[in-house]
Amino acid sequence: MVQENVDKELMKAFETDAEITFIRARAGAGKTYLSVAYALYRASEGDRVAIFVRTRSEINQALRIAREIRSRLGDRAKELPTMIPMTGKEALCRFPPENNAVIKWWCRIIDCEFLNHKINDEFRDLIQNQQFSSIREYFIQARDMHLCPYFALQLAASEHQTIIVTHPYLINDELFERLGERDILIIDEAHNLLKPITARINARELKGSLRDLNDNEIQNMIINLWRRGDRHKAMKISRVWSFTSSPGEVIRINHEYIKVLPPDELIRERMRAARKIFVISSTLYPINMYKKLFARNIKAEIKIIPGFLRNTKTKIHVILKIGLTSRYKERSEKTFRMYAKVIQEIVNKLNKTTLVFVPSKEFASNLYRELRWTVVLDETDLYQIESEHVISVMGSKISEGVDISIGQKEPELVIIAGLPYPRRDKEYLGIINLYTKYYKIDARTLLTTMETSEMLSRLIQTAGRVGRKKKGAVIIIDDRITSIPIKIPIYSNIKELIASLRKFFEKSHVS
Ligand code: SF4
């Protein structure tokens, strides 16, 4: 039932009786594959399972895996339930609004005819028996049966044994309840919930209070305002309602209020509903701090698959340790020149389609001055590029894209020039301040831990941009990475690094 390259230790990590289990497994260990396989298996034993992921493309990836598992099983797949997705109205509405501020009330505002076509038995039968491999395919099936895809999937999800949804369905109580009762929750990419901001609003806008009104009165007010043409006011009330009804602790940052939900509060609440919770990520580091932030004073099991990045025959990660770092204090013209010189040498010698990722836009423009390579932040712009070498920023859409190409070519080399530590801006420090009081943790320790964790998440995400269909190599150039137990080869000599990568690329090809 499980693909060959799934880590055996990771398989064992799912065999637990603990109420809450933290699993840290390196990228490429097969976390998503195992989560899907485990969810389907448990569902076949009668459990109702929900998997929570970060993005819609991660949902699609899990659906493809579910389909692959079923096709491998042949006739035996009939014993397994299918897995169905659920996501926001903005992706599943047949006539989505241009502005999402009033999306909650959109169906009533436009008096949508599909409010009377939510689900039928034909749709239920179809998705019970057939595994589709993308949200879009479910949308099309529902649309072609003259149903509202949003309500059809939502009602089906509440009835279905195995579902996959995005993180807001875990965070927001109202959305969570729509999933129906759940025995097992699998929270993937859990590092993303380290400091969930559930709402934000301009401080002046919050002044008008909706305290004395119930949901129905607010709903009618918004719908009437919109229909009378006072859309500005309708959106304003909707934003205030959305802020006040979102979960979390309020903090003020300059002219804004934001709501932050400490993960421990969220997990405690969800433990009331579910028998078992898995908290999974490749970057739960250091794990004890995660345990404290997500499940303070709760008995939990911790499973760690060592290392963060996995070297295989088709994908290699290495560190080049030559006295260079992107540390804010050390950034100077000389640093950028040295980075540019090393990058140019590697690219000249290896001659591969290359993406260079740097920690910030400012860093990118400094590197551009030295290399004159195009700086690209959006995935779609990459297709028009004629050059084979591009600079981009970690945390941009390109660093998160699934299958990316430069021109028509899949990149084979990623150079990570500097570590993507987050900026210590007012919002970041405000959240640290809140957590320091909430968790009673020393502020400095918390700050360093959260920064390291976020840096690692971005780094690992970025490293995933190569080695998908073709062979791929990732070079990290920043000495600070050697203080983290990342368990990949370290080179302190550029010639040796190039020789080793040449050998890697010359050995049998995968296409
Ligand atoms: S009923 Fe469905 S299609 Fe109609 S507005 Fe609402 S979400 Fe959109």
Residues whose N, C-alpha, C, O or C-beta is under 5 A from the ligand:
A	BS01	SF4	C93 R94 F95 W106 C107 C112 F114 L115 C148 Y150
